[in-house]
Amino acid sequence: QVQLMESGGGLVQAGGSLRLSCAASGSIVSINDMGWYRRAAGKQRELVALITSGGSTNYGDSVKGRFTISRDNAKKTVYLQMNSLKPEDTAVYYCNADVITRVLRSFTYWGQGTQVTVSS
């Protein structure tokens, strides 16, 4: 069993910052891509940021220049530093990881989601 444990969500004012963390645990051999997605009320789920095992990154257009994704491979943890937050960033944020298990198969796992609310 593989689990993704998220933390760091909360309520902040516009212009503030939050740092999200997501730690993977369980029967993991390695992790390929890790990322953050979000779903705002009434909206489709969208990519926030993605990071490969080698450290290459990709960001959604709406967060470029404000958010930074990083990872610690030894800790099997991905982070999302969110700066200059806007009310439109309000959403449930989900951690995602492509995991190679001990049976040498690839599976995509999702965290339970953490609420980020930005007040105006």
Beta strands, then each sheet from edge to edge (+ up, - down):
strand 1: 2-7
strand 2: 10-13
strand 3: 18-26
strand 4: 28-39
strand 5: 46-51
strand 6: 57-59
strand 7: 67-72
strand 8: 77-82
strand 9: 91-101
strand 10: 106-110
strand 11: 114-119
sheet 1: 1+ 3- 8+ 7-
sheet 2: 2+ 11+ 9- 4+ 5- 6+
sheet 3: 2+ 11+ 9- 10+
end
